[in-house]
């Protein structure tokens, strides 16, 4: 994951890639190394998403319906 370009992160588009490149962030390893700069530059939710994606942690959750018949 460390050598993966930020553009390959699902959900990272051209504009976010350009914004990150202005902070000299091009690869997932750069996201981890420059976490404080990202936290100051983006919302907490975006920071959390970028950091977990750079670590290779995906968002896996399952929402159950309230009306499940067992």
C-alpha positions in Angstrom: 0.0 0.0 0.0 2.8 2.4 0.7 3.8 2.8 -2.9 0.2 3.1 -4.2 -0.5 6.4 -5.9 -3.2 8.4 -4.1 -5.3 8.5 -7.3 -5.7 4.7 -7.0 -7.6 5.1 -3.7 -11.3 4.5 -4.4 -13.1 7.8 -4.1 -10.0 9.9 -4.7 -10.6 12.0 -7.8 -8.6 14.4 -9.9 -9.3 17.4 -7.7 -8.3 15.7 -4.4 -5.2 14.4 -6.2 -4.3 18.0 -7.2 -5.0 19.3 -3.7 -2.8 16.5 -2.2 0.0 17.2 -4.7 0.1 20.8 -3.6 1.0 19.4 -0.2 3.7 17.1 -1.9 1.5 14.0 -1.3 1.6 11.6 -4.1 1.6 8.1 -2.6 0.0 6.4 0.4 3.3 6.6 2.3 3.1 10.4 2.0 -0.3 10.4 3.6 1.0 8.5 6.6 4.2 10.7 6.8 2.3 14.0 6.5 -0.7 13.2 8.6 -0.5 16.4 10.6 -0.6 18.6 7.5 -3.6 16.6 6.2 -5.4 17.0 9.5 -4.9 20.8 9.4 -5.9 21.1 5.7 -9.0 18.9 5.5 -12.0 18.0 7.6 -11.6 15.3 10.2 -13.8 13.0 8.2 -11.7 13.3 5.1 -8.5 13.0 7.1 -9.8 9.8 8.7 -10.8 8.4 5.3 -7.5 9.1 3.7 -5.5 7.8 6.6 -7.3 4.5 6.9 -7.2 4.1 3.1 -3.5 4.6 3.1 -3.1 1.9 5.8 -5.2 -0.4 3.7 -8.2 -0.5 6.0 -11.5 -0.7 4.2 -14.9 0.4 5.5 -16.7 -2.9 6.0 -19.9 -2.7 7.9 -23.3 -4.3 7.6 -26.5 -2.5 8.5 -29.3 -4.8 9.5 -32.9 -4.0 8.9 -35.1 -3.5 11.9 -37.8 -5.7 10.5 -35.6 -8.9 10.1 -37.8 -11.9 10.6 -36.1 -14.7 12.4 
